[in-house]
């Protein structure tokens, strides 16, 4: 039951604070006519029913904000009570608001502030008792026991809250450390498996090379031996491909979705890409110079991805009526890509998963090339990439 009450208080703190102050507020309202008529006054002067109601509002009203501003509420309630005592106005039930504010300070603030709030409440108790006649030590001690009990209750609530917060923080830290240790162990195991699979794949490739050399020597003199070597190459290649797929599966992130091993796009799919972009509403003019002689599949994929990303960014940021031009120049030593548009010249967005300018630079740098992407001085956006025609670095 207490746990449910604490959970309810965490979910609706304002309503709970209001309910806790409501009994004091009702008591002040019900006793206001008698106190205003002077029927229940001990020490000091009466101020009438409306005066009691107004003073009660000044004392009890700030308590509704005590959780948000505990020190300010304590200072305001204590200040009103001090002015009341200096004006020789009799104490009223609403003066109990000082004890409520003191409890809040003790329960939510540091120890020095809690001690100061307790001292103010003790001083106020002595001042009220002095108005009732000669200050008696025994009466003051009895009243102080009540005040100190409330103060200790606030200190206990404060210590318990800090203790629970410390436990929660330690539990969260332990959980984070556990997750980090699990990630470290997983990464270490993946690295170990990757090294083992690398050795297996490297061995299979070595066997393929040896068998290919043997088949080349035996193809004229011993066709049967060459045929067996080619069959061995085929079987070893399939085995190496299977091991490589396992290696990729091990190194893939846990959150990555499973994908089919479909062929990667290359230069043969550039025309299809341009048709798709045109169907999306972007006029594209593509010009190709030279002949792509024996370009590696990885390099073809880089060219395709750069053109795809540049045209995608034109669709996103170019604005209405934009046109694009794609120029591909196959030289003897490198490949030049130039993708330009006449749109608004917005910077290319950097997306996730290797897209955007960062993805372009990473792909091009792998082959020792460079890429430049920036708005054109006369409007539009320009992407220029130069990639050596050799293999990756």
N, C-alpha and C positions, 0 to 999 in steps of 0.2 A: 504493500500500500504506500509506504514512504517513497519507494522507488518511482511509482506511478505519479505521485505528487511532485517529485523533483523533476520528472520528465515533463509534466504539464507546466511547471513553472519555467522550464527552459524554453518551451514552445510559445508560451503566452506570458512573458514577464510583466507586461504592463497591466494586464487584467488581474494577475495575482497580486501585484502591489496595490491595486485599487481595492481589491477585496480585503486585504490586510488592514488598510486604513479605514475602511467603511465602519467597523464597530466604534472606533474613536470618534468618527464624524457623527454617527447617529447619537452617541452619548452626549456629545457637545450640543447637538440640536435639541435633544429632549430635555436637557438640564438648563438650557438658556433662559426659559421663562422664570424658573425659580431663582437662578443666580441673578438675573436682571432685576427681580423684585427684592433682592436683598435677603431672601430666605435661607440661602446656603452660602454665606460669605464668611470667611474667617480671615480677618486682617485685611487692611486696605479699604478702598472706597469702591462702591458699586458704580457701574457705568450704564445701567439699563439693559433691556433685552437686546435692542439693536446694536448697542455697543459690544455686548458679549458676542453676538453673532459676527460682527465685523472683525473683532479681535480673534475669534476662533477661525475665521476664514484666513487671516494672515498667518496663523500658526499651523493650521492643518493643511491648507492648500498646497504649500511647497512640498509636502511629503509625497505627493504624487510623482514628483520628479527626483526623488531622493536617490534612486538607483543610478540615474544618469549623472547627477551633480551632487554627490553626497556631501562634499565639503561646503559648497555654496548653500545647500539647504540647511546644514548645521549652523553656518554663520548667520543666515537670515532668521531662523527660528530663535537662536540665542539672542540675536540683536533685538528682535521684537520683545522677547521676554525681559531683556534688560531695560528697555524703554518702559515697559509695563511696570517694572519694579521701581524705577526712578520716578514714575508718575504716581506712585502710591496707589496703583490699581490692584484690586484683589486678585489672587491667583484663581484661575478657572481650569476646568478639565482639559482644555486645549493645550495647556502648558505641558502636558505629557508628551506633546510632539517633540520636546527636547530629548526625551529618552529614546523615542523612535529614531530620531536623526542620529543620536549617539550610537545606537545599535548598528545603523547602516554604515557609519564611518568605521566603526570597529570591525565590521564584517567585510568591508570592501577596500579599505585603505591600508597604508603601511602602519607599523606599530607606533611611530612618533605621533602621527595624526590621531590614532586611536587613543593614545594616552592623553593628548590634548583635549579630545572630545570628552573623555571621562572626567577630566579635571573641570571642564566647563560645567558638566552636569552636576558634579559634586558641589561646585561653587553655587550654582543655581539652587540646589537643594537647601544649602545653608541660608541663602538669602530669603527663600520662601519661609523657612521655619523661623527666621528672625522676625518676620512680619506677624507671626502668630503669637508673639510674646517673647519672653526671655529664652534665648537659645539653650536648650537642654542637651547635654552631651549624649545621654542615653537615647533620646529621641533621634538625634542626628545620626548616631551609629546605626540605629534600627533602619532609618531611611536610607543610609548609605549602603547597607547590606542589599537592599532592593536594587539600588542603582548599580552597584558593583556586579550583582548577579546578571543584570541585563548586559553590562559591558563585557563580562566574561563570556556570555553567550555569543556576542558578536565576534569576539576573538576566536572562539572555537569554530564558528562558521567560516571565518577567514582562513584559519589553519587547515580545516578540512578541505575547503575548496582548493587551496594551493597544493595540498597533498594529492588530491584527485587529479588535478592538472599535471602534476609531476608524474604520476603513474601513467596517465594517458600519453604524455610526451615520451616517457621511456618505452612504453609499448609500441608507439609509432616508430621510434628510432630503432627498436629491436626488429620490427617488421621490415623497415627499410634495409637494415643491415643484412637481414636474412635474404631478402630479395637480391641484394647486391652480391652476396656470397653465391647465391644460386646462379646468377648471371655469369659471375666469374668462373664458376665451376663448369657451366655449360660452354662458355667460350673456350676454356682450356681443353675440354673434351672434344669440341669441334675442331680445334686446331690440331690436336693429336690425330683424330680420324682423317683430317684433310692431308696431313703429312703422310699417313699410311697409304691413302688412296693415290696421292701424288706419286709415291714410289711404284705402286702397281701400274698406274697409267704410263709412267715413264718407261717401265720395263716392257709394257705392251708396244709402245711406240718403237722402242729399240728393236724388238722382234720384227715389227713390220718393216723397218728399214733394212734389216739383215735379209729377210725373206725377199724383199723387193730387189735388192742387189743380186741375190742368188737367182731369182727369176730372170733378171736381165742377162746374166751370163749364160743361163741354161736354155733360154728360149729358142736358140738356133740349133744347138747340139742335142738337147734332151727336152723335147716339148712336154713329156709327161712330168718330168721333175719341175719344169716351170709351172705347169698347171697345178701341181700340188703346192708349190710355193704361193701361187696366187690364192688358192683356197685357204691356206694358212693365214695369208694377209687379211682376207675377208673375215675369217673367224676372229682373229686377234683384234681387228678394227672394231667389230661389233662389241667385243668384250671391253675394249678401251672406252668405247662410247657409253656403254652401260655404267662403267666405273665413273666416268666423268659426270654422268647425270646424277649418280649418287653423291659425288663430291659437291655438285651445285645444290643438291637438296640439303646436304648437311650445312652448307654455308648460308643458306637462305634464312632470313629472319623468320621468327616464329609467327609474326603477324602477317607475313606475306601470303597472299592467296595462291593456291595451286594453279599453275598455268600449263596448258598443253605445250608440247615441244613442236610448235609450228615453225615453219621456215621464217627467218627474219627477212624483212624487206630489203631490197637493194636498188640498183639503178634501173632494173627492169620495171619497177613499180612506181617510178617517178611520174610517168604519164598518167597512171591511174590516180596518183595523189593529186595531180593538177586538176584532173577531171572532177574529183570529189570536192576540191576547193571551189572550183567554178560553180558546181551545183549548189554550193552553200551561199552563192551570191557575190563572190569576189572574183572579178575579172583578172585572170593571170595570163601573162605572156611569158612563155619559156623559150629560151634560146640556148642551144647546145653547140659548142665548138670543140672540135677534135674528136678522138675516138678513145673510149675507155679500154685500153689494152691490158688485160690480165690484172685488173684491180682486185685486191683481196676482198673477201666477203665482209670482213670487219670494216674496211674503209668504205665500201659501198653503203653499209648500214649507217656510218657516220654522216655521209653525204645526204642520205635520205632523211635522217633525223633532223639535221640542221635546216634543210628546206622545209620540212614539216613544221618545225617549231617556229620558224620565221613567218610562214604563212598563217599559222594559228594565231600568233601575236598580232598580225595585221588584221585578222578577222575580229579579234577582241578589242584592239585599241585604235584601229585606223579610222573609225568613224564612217558615216554614210558617204557613198560615192567613191570610195577608195579603190585604187587599182594597184596591182603588184606586177613586178617583173622579176623573173628568175633567170639568171645567166650562169651556166656551167661551162667552164673552160678546162678541157683535159690537155694538159701540157706534157712534155716529155719527162719532167721531174716532179711536178706537183699538179694539184687540182685546185682551181679557183672557183669559189662560189660567191655570187653577188645577188642578194635578194633585196630589192628596194620597193618602197611603196610611196604614194603621194598623200598619205593620210595626215592625221594630226601630229604625228611624231612622238607619240607617247612612248615612254620607256618600256622595254620588254619586261613582262612580269616574270618573276622567278617562281616557278612552281615546284611541286614536290616530285620525287622520283626521277631526277636527272633532267627535268625540263628547264626552260628559261635560259638566261645567259650563262648561269653557272653550269648547267648541263652541257651547253655548247662548248664552253671552254674546256670542260673536263674531257669531252670526247675528242676534241681537236688536239689538245695537249698530249693525249695518249699516243698520237701519231706524229708528234713533234711539230705540229702546225700552230697557227695563231688565228684568232678571230677578233673582229672589231665590230661592235654594234652600238649605234648612237643615232640620235635624230639628225636629219640632214639640215643644213643651214637654210635652204629654201622651203622647208616643210617636208614632212614624210619621215620615214625611218629607213636606215640602211644597215644591212648585215653583210660583212665581207669576211670570208674564211679562206685561208690558204693552207692546204694540207699536202705534205710530201706524198708522192705516189708509192713510196716504199712501205715496209711493214711497220708495226708499232714499235715504240722505243723499248 
